[in-house]
């Protein structure tokens, strides 16, 4: 019987094969997620965990590598023919991409491929800049994972866009806390944050985040309230406690997705990950965090 990691690898391999066999075409993340039988929301993160690079980077790199082979070995194909064969929208787009990666134009490379100065090995994700150096055993000990079942919940929330901009998320939580105190909901409700987009694929200025508070099911909101309400379906989560600065949180998040999940008997459910604040008095103190990180999961479906 295959291990869970082998199943993850198998599904991503289907995507890699699909990309490799269709380099002359364009495809969406939703399309690739269906090939892998993964949720479209979580597919890209899993792809990065298995492959080590983003879908766009991988696809572009493979297209450029194929183009380089054709430029070097094809005796009849023009640069324009190669551009379209490898899936580029135009020869000019191909030429710019080729020069960015290899350091010289396609025509120069075709004349003398020994000139190439490859940039393909450039590190895409300098993890050392934001992850805490820890062995896998240390992470397993520090970020112990529990499986939790959350019931259907009623949630008050403030959604913000361009949430990487300094102060945007903190201002949303400040407003939510003020409102919760006014409604006498502050003391008992669970505050949490929820990212709606994948930071690896969504431009910073479009990245959405929700400051959230679980509220009683019978709470009624009138139109005068500056808050929105939604229902969240019951869901199972993999959860781990994290205490420390943003680097520790980043390390825990990376561990949950890139190491624990792909070796577990679970796959992502199509809901959003949660950051549950365990210390409501310090929600807006982002010099140090006290959180439950939760990623939505479901049992592996054999396909």
Secondary structure, 3 states (H helix, E strand, C coil): CCCHHHHHHHHHHHHHHHHHHCCCCCCCHHHHHHHHCCCHHHHHHHHHHHHCCCHHHHHHHHHHHHHHHHHHHCCCCCHHHHHHHCCCCCHHHHHHHHHHHHCCCHHHHHHCHHHCCCCCCCCCCCHHHCCCCCCHHHHHHHCCCEEEEECCEEEEEEEEECCCCCCHHHHHHHHHHHHHHHCCCCCCCCEEEEECCCCCCCCHHHCEEEEEEEECCCCCCCCCCCCEEEEECCEEEEEEEEEECHHHHHHHHHHHHHHHHHHCCEEECCCCCEEEECCHHHCCCCCCEEEEEEEEEEECCCC
